[in-house]
Amino acid sequence: MTTKRASATKTSIRRGTNLPRMGDFNESVVLDAIRRHKAGLSRVELAEATGLSAQTVSNITRRLLDQGVARESGKQSTGSGKPRTLLQVTPGARYAIGVHLDPAVITYVLLDLLGTVVARRSEPTPRGVHTEALLAGMAASVGALVEDSGVDQERVLGLGIAAPGPVDPVAGLVIDPPELPGWGSVPLRERLEADTGFPALLDKDVVAAAVAERWSGAATDSRNFLFFYLGTGSGMGLVVDDTVLRGSSGNVGEVGGLGAACSSRALVEEAIELGALGHEFTPTDPQDAQRSLEHLARIAAKGEPRAAGIIDRWGVRIGRGVTAAATLLDSDTIVFGGPLWPLLAPRLLPLIEPMVAESPFVKPVHATTVTTTAIGEDVAAVGAACLVLDRTLSAQPRSLLLA
């Protein structure tokens, strides 16, 4: 048992950011190891799993206990000798805020250290509102989220923001995203950081979703997976060798023509063109497109052949895309999620799963799991908060580099 735990723990080192960090590298290694084993780890197991000396582990765990970030959770019998004391993360010791800006809806979540949502709120994305007013409203909603939760603001590590691309994560900018007219180049991170008082970071929504799955979702045991996001638009989040890929500009995950064809608006427009939906379903904004797509999914489920055919063809395009990407990256897991995925999953998942399983490139080497997110439709907002948890608490090799 110990060997298995040690092997799992050694996969936890990932990349960092400029958010304030808690403790040094070794402390982060130990904390991350404890977090990944919810049943708890003893000090002996921690030493074996991390490669640190027993004395170093003892000193670090003492600091974590003093900080209240970890707690002793019981005893583990080893069959002989004195039972070992297990250590677990204290979920409510720290929190992180996640905000997902989608053209249809803005979602806010507050997560504890185990990635559990302790507070949530959402609101339709305002249309025809100046960006200044929208940003002020977002900041107010963040404040209300924390206040209503009853969580002490001093325990909040920071604020993560997930937004549709293109983004500039370094400068914290959202750059003229589709379906958000008038945004141009908006300093979203800077404004929310200033208006809320929480240190903030910004990442692309599909990247955030992949981080969520790695932190507490369906891919916690996978080092190589892809996440297909289906919302107002679509995209892929990619994880290779336990590292979330971001690309040279932070905009990895755009899927070209597949992405253009896999948006709620494009699907509804195709349905109207082919007569599956009437012209009264023509979308004027992302909320309209989502409502029209909901109706299309309902009539497809009832057997309307044109509606079913449109969704099935869409599924085939997605299936081909994810199969090619999984083959290219040698992924062992494909996770689907996003606001629109629950609506279409009953039809798409049975269609896509055999496409992946029958791939002549993947099948001979290893099985590839195809699954739905374990987090739900708020996966991007949860991912935004997980960005904060991941980059503030997890071991970051960059911290070992000398300036």
Helices and strands as residue ranges (DSSP letters): H 2-9, H 25-35, E 41-42, H 43-50, H 54-67, E 70-76, E 84-89, G 91-93, E 95-101, E 105-112, E 117-124, H 131-149, G 153-155, E 156-163, E 167-168, E 173-175, E 185-186, H 188-196, E 200-204, H 205-216, E 225-230, E 234-240, E 243-244, H 256-261, H 264-273, G 279-281, H 286-301, H 305-329, E 333-337, H 341-357, E 369-372, H 379-393, G 397-400
